[in-house]
């Protein structure tokens, strides 16, 4: 079999594409690309610009994230990337938190957060799928007895750990499934947090035969769709920045 390099760049996406994390590229009518037997991913370049405050939703454009719930309503935070000072400020400046007099302090020795209120409040659990629980170190999902609660986990502001690259065109017998809130076929997952937030992750793979993706019939790669997912099958927002991927494809001449 002969081989060919395929360059996939979100800047070359079709007009019908939704974003740089959910797009399609077309290579015209290339006979080589219509007779692909197998392929492997050679390199990936993707910016780590995902939010660390987000909703466990299939879409990324959800306007707010619930944090705590009072009988009169919920404290919410706008999705974004926050450091601890910014996050605490966003929470305690919510009108409900101001009315209650909520205070959040960081233990200077242990790093655990303590939440103090003047009325009962419900806390979100990690299993709720809300990113806020992991960020704040909360592992309960109930009204806390008393008006002071110290989280038992350390806060984690790192954001998403892995990025899942999905594609119907590239799905073959080697395709795996994301076993989270929604099942999405993905061809590879990469450790996006290996790159500092705001920087590109340049990921290169080693070619091993076991890494090749194959199918019982030819792949037709004249048109390739790409979707980038985070946890819970949630599309990642790259904020218009480009995504690049290089594939080595093997075809029948």
C-alpha positions as protocol buffer text, in pm:
chain_id: "A"
residue {
  index: 1
  type: UNK
  ca { x: 0 y: 0 z: 0 }
}
residue {
  index: 2
  type: UNK
  ca { x: 105 y: 358 z: -64 }
}
residue {
  index: 3
  type: UNK
  ca { x: 66 y: 636 z: 190 }
}
residue {
  index: 4
  type: UNK
  ca { x: -30 y: 1001 z: 193 }
}
residue {
  index: 5
  type: UNK
  ca { x: -22 y: 1279 z: 452 }
}
residue {
  index: 6
  type: UNK
  ca { x: -353 y: 1449 z: 524 }
}
residue {
  index: 7
  type: UNK
  ca { x: -348 y: 1793 z: 684 }
}
residue {
  index: 8
  type: UNK
  ca { x: -665 y: 1888 z: 872 }
}
residue {
  index: 9
  type: UNK
  ca { x: -690 y: 2253 z: 975 }
}
residue {
  index: 10
  type: UNK
  ca { x: -1002 y: 2413 z: 1119 }
}
residue {
  index: 11
  type: UNK
  ca { x: -918 y: 2732 z: 927 }
}
residue {
  index: 12
  type: UNK
  ca { x: -1000 y: 2534 z: 610 }
}
residue {
  index: 13
  type: UNK
  ca { x: -1344 y: 2431 z: 736 }
}
residue {
  index: 14
  type: UNK
  ca { x: -1651 y: 2441 z: 515 }
}
residue {
  index: 15
  type: UNK
  ca { x: -1900 y: 2731 z: 547 }
}
residue {
  index: 16
  type: UNK
  ca { x: -2151 y: 2496 z: 711 }
}
residue {
  index: 17
  type: UNK
  ca { x: -1914 y: 2421 z: 1000 }
}
residue {
  index: 18
  type: UNK
  ca { x: -2025 y: 2539 z: 1343 }
}
residue {
  index: 19
  type: UNK
  ca { x: -1691 y: 2635 z: 1500 }
}
residue {
  index: 20
  type: UNK
  ca { x: -1321 y: 2549 z: 1517 }
}
residue {
  index: 21
  type: UNK
  ca { x: -1410 y: 2263 z: 1752 }
}
residue {
  index: 22
  type: UNK
  ca { x: -1700 y: 2127 z: 1543 }
}
residue {
  index: 23
  type: UNK
  ca { x: -1616 y: 2147 z: 1175 }
}
residue {
  index: 24
  type: UNK
  ca { x: -1581 y: 1970 z: 842 }
}
residue {
  index: 25
  type: UNK
  ca { x: -1305 y: 1994 z: 583 }
}
residue {
  index: 26
  type: UNK
  ca { x: -1336 y: 1887 z: 220 }
}
residue {
  index: 27
  type: UNK
  ca { x: -1050 y: 1772 z: -3 }
}
residue {
  index: 28
  type: UNK
  ca { x: -1252 y: 1753 z: -323 }
}
residue {
  index: 29
  type: UNK
  ca { x: -1263 y: 1426 z: -515 }
}
residue {
  index: 30
  type: UNK
  ca { x: -927 y: 1260 z: -454 }
}
residue {
  index: 31
  type: UNK
  ca { x: -917 y: 897 z: -561 }
}
residue {
  index: 32
  type: UNK
  ca { x: -640 y: 822 z: -311 }
}
residue {
  index: 33
  type: UNK
  ca { x: -850 y: 947 z: -21 }
}
residue {
  index: 34
  type: UNK
  ca { x: -1147 y: 735 z: -127 }
}
residue {
  index: 35
  type: UNK
  ca { x: -945 y: 410 z: -101 }
}
residue {
  index: 36
  type: UNK
  ca { x: -789 y: 441 z: 245 }
}
residue {
  index: 37
  type: UNK
  ca { x: -741 y: 109 z: 424 }
}
residue {
  index: 38
  type: UNK
  ca { x: -605 y: 236 z: 754 }
}
residue {
  index: 39
  type: UNK
  ca { x: -436 y: 540 z: 906 }
}
residue {
  index: 40
  type: UNK
  ca { x: -273 y: 674 z: 1218 }
}
residue {
  index: 41
  type: UNK
  ca { x: -269 y: 1020 z: 1372 }
}
residue {
  index: 42
  type: UNK
  ca { x: 76 y: 1174 z: 1335 }
}
residue {
  index: 43
  type: UNK
  ca { x: 40 y: 1506 z: 1517 }
}
residue {
  index: 44
  type: UNK
  ca { x: -213 y: 1736 z: 1681 }
}
residue {
  index: 45
  type: UNK
  ca { x: -193 y: 2104 z: 1770 }
}
residue {
  index: 46
  type: UNK
  ca { x: -470 y: 2247 z: 1989 }
}
residue {
  index: 47
  type: UNK
  ca { x: -493 y: 2549 z: 2222 }
}
residue {
  index: 48
  type: UNK
  ca { x: -569 y: 2491 z: 2588 }
}
residue {
  index: 49
  type: UNK
  ca { x: -822 y: 2771 z: 2626 }
}
residue {
  index: 50
  type: UNK
  ca { x: -1108 y: 2572 z: 2775 }
}
residue {
  index: 51
  type: UNK
  ca { x: -1289 y: 2706 z: 3079 }
}
residue {
  index: 52
  type: UNK
  ca { x: -1243 y: 2554 z: 3422 }
}
residue {
  index: 53
  type: UNK
  ca { x: -1593 y: 2670 z: 3521 }
}
residue {
  index: 54
  type: UNK
  ca { x: -1844 y: 2501 z: 3295 }
}
residue {
  index: 55
  type: UNK
  ca { x: -2172 y: 2312 z: 3295 }
}
residue {
  index: 56
  type: UNK
  ca { x: -2184 y: 1938 z: 3223 }
}
residue {
  index: 57
  type: UNK
  ca { x: -2385 y: 2001 z: 2909 }
}
residue {
  index: 58
  type: UNK
  ca { x: -2340 y: 1877 z: 2550 }
}
residue {
  index: 59
  type: UNK
  ca { x: -2301 y: 2240 z: 2445 }
}
residue {
  index: 60
  type: UNK
  ca { x: -2047 y: 2489 z: 2571 }
}
residue {
  index: 61
  type: UNK
  ca { x: -2250 y: 2811 z: 2544 }
}
residue {
  index: 62
  type: UNK
  ca { x: -2443 y: 2770 z: 2870 }
}
residue {
  index: 63
  type: UNK
  ca { x: -2472 y: 3116 z: 3033 }
}
residue {
  index: 64
  type: UNK
  ca { x: -2423 y: 3027 z: 3401 }
}
residue {
  index: 65
  type: UNK
  ca { x: -2320 y: 2755 z: 3643 }
}
residue {
  index: 66
  type: UNK
  ca { x: -2510 y: 2681 z: 3964 }
}
residue {
  index: 67
  type: UNK
  ca { x: -2290 y: 2678 z: 4274 }
}
residue {
  index: 68
  type: UNK
  ca { x: -2505 y: 2682 z: 4588 }
}
residue {
  index: 69
  type: UNK
  ca { x: -2881 y: 2675 z: 4635 }
}
residue {
  index: 70
  type: UNK
  ca { x: -3081 y: 2864 z: 4896 }
}
residue {
  index: 71
  type: UNK
  ca { x: -3455 y: 2831 z: 4945 }
}
residue {
  index: 72
  type: UNK
  ca { x: -3489 y: 3160 z: 4757 }
}
residue {
  index: 73
  type: UNK
  ca { x: -3274 y: 3065 z: 4456 }
}
residue {
  index: 74
  type: UNK
  ca { x: -2927 y: 2967 z: 4339 }
}
residue {
  index: 75
  type: UNK
  ca { x: -2590 y: 3139 z: 4334 }
}
residue {
  index: 76
  type: UNK
  ca { x: -2450 y: 3127 z: 3982 }
}
residue {
  index: 77
  type: UNK
  ca { x: -2117 y: 3199 z: 3817 }
}
residue {
  index: 78
  type: UNK
  ca { x: -2058 y: 3284 z: 3452 }
}
residue {
  index: 79
  type: UNK
  ca { x: -1849 y: 3014 z: 3273 }
}
residue {
  index: 80
  type: UNK
  ca { x: -1487 y: 3116 z: 3229 }
}
residue {
  index: 81
  type: UNK
  ca { x: -1133 y: 3050 z: 3347 }
}
residue {
  index: 82
  type: UNK
  ca { x: -1079 y: 3168 z: 3705 }
}
residue {
  index: 83
  type: UNK
  ca { x: -802 y: 3168 z: 3961 }
}
residue {
  index: 84
  type: UNK
  ca { x: -906 y: 3114 z: 4323 }
}
residue {
  index: 85
  type: UNK
  ca { x: -928 y: 3483 z: 4413 }
}
residue {
  index: 86
  type: UNK
  ca { x: -1143 y: 3555 z: 4107 }
}
residue {
  index: 87
  type: UNK
  ca { x: -1369 y: 3257 z: 4173 }
}
residue {
  index: 88
  type: UNK
  ca { x: -1429 y: 3342 z: 4538 }
}
residue {
  index: 89
  type: UNK
  ca { x: -1503 y: 3703 z: 4440 }
}
residue {
  index: 90
  type: UNK
  ca { x: -1752 y: 3591 z: 4173 }
}
residue {
  index: 91
  type: UNK
  ca { x: -1936 y: 3369 z: 4422 }
}
residue {
  index: 92
  type: UNK
  ca { x: -1959 y: 3606 z: 4719 }
}
residue {
  index: 93
  type: UNK
  ca { x: -2059 y: 3901 z: 4497 }
}
residue {
  index: 94
  type: UNK
  ca { x: -2372 y: 3718 z: 4378 }
}
residue {
  index: 95
  type: UNK
  ca { x: -2679 y: 3906 z: 4514 }
}
residue {
  index: 96
  type: UNK
  ca { x: -2795 y: 3601 z: 4712 }
}
residue {
  index: 97
  type: UNK
  ca { x: -2452 y: 3559 z: 4868 }
}
residue {
  index: 98
  type: UNK
  ca { x: -2436 y: 3929 z: 4953 }
}
residue {
  index: 99
  type: UNK
  ca { x: -2781 y: 3917 z: 5114 }
}
residue {
  index: 100
  type: UNK
  ca { x: -2678 y: 3612 z: 5318 }
}
residue {
  index: 101
  type: UNK
  ca { x: -2336 y: 3746 z: 5411 }
}
residue {
  index: 102
  type: UNK
  ca { x: -2160 y: 3437 z: 5273 }
}
residue {
  index: 103
  type: UNK
  ca { x: -1785 y: 3422 z: 5333 }
}
residue {
  index: 104
  type: UNK
  ca { x: -1531 y: 3186 z: 5177 }
}
residue {
  index: 105
  type: UNK
  ca { x: -1185 y: 3155 z: 5329 }
}
residue {
  index: 106
  type: UNK
  ca { x: -876 y: 2953 z: 5234 }
}
residue {
  index: 107
  type: UNK
  ca { x: -684 y: 2778 z: 5509 }
}
residue {
  index: 108
  type: UNK
  ca { x: -326 y: 2908 z: 5465 }
}
residue {
  index: 109
  type: UNK
  ca { x: -178 y: 2577 z: 5581 }
}
residue {
  index: 110
  type: UNK
  ca { x: -402 y: 2305 z: 5435 }
}
residue {
  index: 111
  type: UNK
  ca { x: -545 y: 2495 z: 5137 }
}
residue {
  index: 112
  type: UNK
  ca { x: -899 y: 2372 z: 5210 }
}
residue {
  index: 113
  type: UNK
  ca { x: -1190 y: 2614 z: 5169 }
}
residue {
  index: 114
  type: UNK
  ca { x: -1434 y: 2701 z: 5448 }
}
residue {
  index: 115
  type: UNK
  ca { x: -1782 y: 2833 z: 5361 }
}
residue {
  index: 116
  type: UNK
  ca { x: -1973 y: 3037 z: 5620 }
}
residue {
  index: 117
  type: UNK
  ca { x: -2338 y: 3138 z: 5577 }
}
residue {
  index: 118
  type: UNK
  ca { x: -2616 y: 3280 z: 5792 }
}
residue {
  index: 119
  type: UNK
  ca { x: -2887 y: 3052 z: 5648 }
}
residue {
  index: 120
  type: UNK
  ca { x: -2896 y: 2689 z: 5528 }
}
residue {
  index: 121
  type: UNK
  ca { x: -2757 y: 2625 z: 5179 }
}
residue {
  index: 122
  type: UNK
  ca { x: -2732 y: 2316 z: 4957 }
}
residue {
  index: 123
  type: UNK
  ca { x: -2393 y: 2216 z: 4815 }
}
residue {
  index: 124
  type: UNK
  ca { x: -2328 y: 2044 z: 4483 }
}
residue {
  index: 125
  type: UNK
  ca { x: -2166 y: 1700 z: 4475 }
}
residue {
  index: 126
  type: UNK
  ca { x: -1891 y: 1582 z: 4239 }
}
residue {
  index: 127
  type: UNK
  ca { x: -2130 y: 1330 z: 4084 }
}
residue {
  index: 128
  type: UNK
  ca { x: -2367 y: 1610 z: 3985 }
}
residue {
  index: 129
  type: UNK
  ca { x: -2135 y: 1671 z: 3689 }
}
residue {
  index: 130
  type: UNK
  ca { x: -2100 y: 2038 z: 3779 }
}
residue {
  index: 131
  type: UNK
  ca { x: -1742 y: 2158 z: 3749 }
}
residue {
  index: 132
  type: UNK
  ca { x: -1784 y: 2384 z: 4051 }
}
residue {
  index: 133
  type: UNK
  ca { x: -1771 y: 2096 z: 4301 }
}
residue {
  index: 134
  type: UNK
  ca { x: -1425 y: 1985 z: 4188 }
}
residue {
  index: 135
  type: UNK
  ca { x: -1299 y: 2343 z: 4174 }
}
residue {
  index: 136
  type: UNK
  ca { x: -1405 y: 2410 z: 4533 }
}
residue {
  index: 137
  type: UNK
  ca { x: -1324 y: 2066 z: 4678 }
}
residue {
  index: 138
  type: UNK
  ca { x: -1687 y: 1991 z: 4771 }
}
residue {
  index: 139
  type: UNK
  ca { x: -1789 y: 1626 z: 4796 }
}
residue {
  index: 140
  type: UNK
  ca { x: -2133 y: 1649 z: 4953 }
}
residue {
  index: 141
  type: UNK
  ca { x: -2474 y: 1713 z: 4800 }
}
residue {
  index: 142
  type: UNK
  ca { x: -2704 y: 1827 z: 5075 }
}
residue {
  index: 143
  type: UNK
  ca { x: -2789 y: 2104 z: 5318 }
}
residue {
  index: 144
  type: UNK
  ca { x: -2497 y: 2129 z: 5558 }
}
residue {
  index: 145
  type: UNK
  ca { x: -2584 y: 2093 z: 5928 }
}
residue {
  index: 146
  type: UNK
  ca { x: -2494 y: 2423 z: 6085 }
}
residue {
  index: 147
  type: UNK
  ca { x: -2380 y: 2732 z: 5901 }
}
residue {
  index: 148
  type: UNK
  ca { x: -2013 y: 2653 z: 5844 }
}
residue {
  index: 149
  type: UNK
  ca { x: -1864 y: 2385 z: 5620 }
}
residue {
  index: 150
  type: UNK
  ca { x: -1501 y: 2304 z: 5542 }
}
residue {
  index: 151
  type: UNK
  ca { x: -1445 y: 2116 z: 5217 }
}
residue {
  index: 152
  type: UNK
  ca { x: -1270 y: 1781 z: 5250 }
}
residue {
  index: 153
  type: UNK
  ca { x: -1101 y: 1790 z: 4908 }
}
residue {
  index: 154
  type: UNK
  ca { x: -845 y: 2040 z: 4786 }
}
residue {
  index: 155
  type: UNK
  ca { x: -972 y: 2288 z: 4525 }
}
residue {
  index: 156
  type: UNK
  ca { x: -872 y: 2201 z: 4170 }
}
residue {
  index: 157
  type: UNK
  ca { x: -867 y: 2486 z: 3917 }
}
residue {
  index: 158
  type: UNK
  ca { x: -681 y: 2296 z: 3646 }
}
residue {
  index: 159
  type: UNK
  ca { x: -979 y: 2268 z: 3410 }
}
residue {
  index: 160
  type: UNK
  ca { x: -1037 y: 1966 z: 3188 }
}
residue {
  index: 161
  type: UNK
  ca { x: -771 y: 1695 z: 3184 }
}
residue {
  index: 162
  type: UNK
  ca { x: -838 y: 1520 z: 2856 }
}
residue {
  index: 163
  type: UNK
  ca { x: -960 y: 1625 z: 2514 }
}
residue {
  index: 164
  type: UNK
  ca { x: -1146 y: 1366 z: 2307 }
}
residue {
  index: 165
  type: UNK
  ca { x: -1129 y: 1395 z: 1927 }
}
residue {
  index: 166
  type: UNK
  ca { x: -1433 y: 1252 z: 1756 }
}
residue {
  index: 167
  type: UNK
  ca { x: -1508 y: 1194 z: 1388 }
}
residue {
  index: 168
  type: UNK
  ca { x: -1765 y: 992 z: 1198 }
}
residue {
  index: 169
  type: UNK
  ca { x: -1546 y: 985 z: 886 }
}
residue {
  index: 170
  type: UNK
  ca { x: -1244 y: 858 z: 1078 }
}
residue {
  index: 171
  type: UNK
  ca { x: -1431 y: 606 z: 1292 }
}
residue {
  index: 172
  type: UNK
  ca { x: -1327 y: 247 z: 1231 }
}
residue {
  index: 173
  type: UNK
  ca { x: -1282 y: -77 z: 1418 }
}
residue {
  index: 174
  type: UNK
  ca { x: -1034 y: 94 z: 1650 }
}
residue {
  index: 175
  type: UNK
  ca { x: -1282 y: 362 z: 1754 }
}
residue {
  index: 176
  type: UNK
  ca { x: -1351 y: 383 z: 2125 }
}
residue {
  index: 177
  type: UNK
  ca { x: -1646 y: 528 z: 2313 }
}
residue {
  index: 178
  type: UNK
  ca { x: -1668 y: 796 z: 2579 }
}
residue {
  index: 179
  type: UNK
  ca { x: -1856 y: 630 z: 2862 }
}
residue {
  index: 180
  type: UNK
  ca { x: -1987 y: 945 z: 3027 }
}
residue {
  index: 181
  type: UNK
  ca { x: -2316 y: 1133 z: 3008 }
}
residue {
  index: 182
  type: UNK
  ca { x: -2332 y: 1085 z: 2631 }
}
residue {
  index: 183
  type: UNK
  ca { x: -2158 y: 823 z: 2419 }
}
residue {
  index: 184
  type: UNK
  ca { x: -1950 y: 980 z: 2145 }
}
residue {
  index: 185
  type: UNK
  ca { x: -1720 y: 782 z: 1914 }
}
residue {
  index: 186
  type: UNK
  ca { x: -1369 y: 912 z: 1949 }
}
residue {
  index: 187
  type: UNK
  ca { x: -1046 y: 824 z: 1775 }
}
residue {
  index: 188
  type: UNK
  ca { x: -797 y: 954 z: 2030 }
}
residue {
  index: 189
  type: UNK
  ca { x: -781 y: 1139 z: 2361 }
}
residue {
  index: 190
  type: UNK
  ca { x: -492 y: 1366 z: 2454 }
}
residue {
  index: 191
  type: UNK
  ca { x: -382 y: 1520 z: 2787 }
}
residue {
  index: 192
  type: UNK
  ca { x: -480 y: 1880 z: 2716 }
}
residue {
  index: 193
  type: UNK
  ca { x: -365 y: 1992 z: 3062 }
}
residue {
  index: 194
  type: UNK
  ca { x: -6 y: 1912 z: 2960 }
}
residue {
  index: 195
  type: UNK
  ca { x: -15 y: 2262 z: 2813 }
}
residue {
  index: 196
  type: UNK
  ca { x: -50 y: 2568 z: 3036 }
}
residue {
  index: 197
  type: UNK
  ca { x: -383 y: 2745 z: 3001 }
}
residue {
  index: 198
  type: UNK
  ca { x: -364 y: 2992 z: 2714 }
}
residue {
  index: 199
  type: UNK
  ca { x: -93 y: 2799 z: 2528 }
}
residue {
  index: 200
  type: UNK
  ca { x: -94 y: 2540 z: 2249 }
}
residue {
  index: 201
  type: UNK
  ca { x: -47 y: 2171 z: 2311 }
}
residue {
  index: 202
  type: UNK
  ca { x: 168 y: 2027 z: 2033 }
}
residue {
  index: 203
  type: UNK
  ca { x: 111 y: 1654 z: 2051 }
}
residue {
  index: 204
  type: UNK
  ca { x: 303 y: 1401 z: 1843 }
}
residue {
  index: 205
  type: UNK
  ca { x: 238 y: 1029 z: 1834 }
}
residue {
  index: 206
  type: UNK
  ca { x: 474 y: 739 z: 1777 }
}
residue {
  index: 207
  type: UNK
  ca { x: 368 y: 512 z: 1492 }
}
residue {
  index: 208
  type: UNK
  ca { x: 294 y: 161 z: 1608 }
}
residue {
  index: 209
  type: UNK
  ca { x: 82 y: -83 z: 1411 }
}
residue {
  index: 210
  type: UNK
  ca { x: -155 y: -114 z: 1706 }
}
residue {
  index: 211
  type: UNK
  ca { x: -221 y: 260 z: 1683 }
}
residue {
  index: 212
  type: UNK
  ca { x: -356 y: 233 z: 1329 }
}
residue {
  index: 213
  type: UNK
  ca { x: -729 y: 270 z: 1281 }
}
residue {
  index: 214
  type: UNK
  ca { x: -880 y: 31 z: 1029 }
}
residue {
  index: 215
  type: UNK
  ca { x: -1222 y: -64 z: 898 }
}
residue {
  index: 216
  type: UNK
  ca { x: -1372 y: -360 z: 714 }
}
residue {
  index: 217
  type: UNK
  ca { x: -1425 y: -140 z: 407 }
}
residue {
  index: 218
  type: UNK
  ca { x: -1241 y: 156 z: 256 }
}
residue {
  index: 219
  type: UNK
  ca { x: -1240 y: 488 z: 438 }
}
residue {
  index: 220
  type: UNK
  ca { x: -1347 y: 775 z: 215 }
}
residue {
  index: 221
  type: UNK
  ca { x: -1161 y: 1075 z: 353 }
}
residue {
  index: 222
  type: UNK
  ca { x: -1249 y: 1328 z: 86 }
}
residue {
  index: 223
  type: UNK
  ca { x: -1465 y: 1488 z: 355 }
}
residue {
  index: 224
  type: UNK
  ca { x: -1364 y: 1470 z: 720 }
}
residue {
  index: 225
  type: UNK
  ca { x: -1564 y: 1590 z: 1020 }
}
residue {
  index: 226
  type: UNK
  ca { x: -1400 y: 1674 z: 1352 }
}
residue {
  index: 227
  type: UNK
  ca { x: -1554 y: 1738 z: 1694 }
}
residue {
  index: 228
  type: UNK
  ca { x: -1360 y: 1814 z: 2011 }
}
residue {
  index: 229
  type: UNK
  ca { x: -1517 y: 1697 z: 2336 }
}
residue {
  index: 230
  type: UNK
  ca { x: -1435 y: 1733 z: 2700 }
}
residue {
  index: 231
  type: UNK
  ca { x: -1593 y: 1555 z: 2997 }
}
residue {
  index: 232
  type: UNK
  ca { x: -1957 y: 1448 z: 2975 }
}
residue {
  index: 233
  type: UNK
  ca { x: -1958 y: 1471 z: 2595 }
}
residue {
  index: 234
  type: UNK
  ca { x: -1939 y: 1851 z: 2614 }
}
residue {
  index: 235
  type: UNK
  ca { x: -1811 y: 2033 z: 2305 }
}
residue {
  index: 236
  type: UNK
  ca { x: -1500 y: 2238 z: 2381 }
}
residue {
  index: 237
  type: UNK
  ca { x: -1496 y: 2606 z: 2294 }
}
residue {
  index: 238
  type: UNK
  ca { x: -1165 y: 2705 z: 2129 }
}
residue {
  index: 239
  type: UNK
  ca { x: -1284 y: 3067 z: 2103 }
}
residue {
  index: 240
  type: UNK
  ca { x: -1212 y: 3072 z: 1729 }
}
residue {
  index: 241
  type: UNK
  ca { x: -851 y: 2958 z: 1760 }
}
residue {
  index: 242
  type: UNK
  ca { x: -740 y: 2696 z: 1505 }
}
residue {
  index: 243
  type: UNK
  ca { x: -706 y: 2322 z: 1555 }
}
residue {
  index: 244
  type: UNK
  ca { x: -459 y: 2123 z: 1344 }
}
residue {
  index: 245
  type: UNK
  ca { x: -415 y: 1751 z: 1291 }
}
residue {
  index: 246
  type: UNK
  ca { x: -191 y: 1551 z: 1057 }
}
residue {
  index: 247
  type: UNK
  ca { x: -281 y: 1196 z: 951 }
}
residue {
  index: 248
  type: UNK
  ca { x: -72 y: 936 z: 768 }
}
residue {
  index: 249
  type: UNK
  ca { x: -317 y: 735 z: 557 }
}
residue {
  index: 250
  type: UNK
  ca { x: -245 y: 410 z: 373 }
}
residue {
  index: 251
  type: UNK
  ca { x: -441 y: 352 z: 52 }
}
residue {
  index: 252
  type: UNK
  ca { x: -470 y: 105 z: -231 }
}
residue {
  index: 253
  type: UNK
  ca { x: -320 y: 256 z: -552 }
}
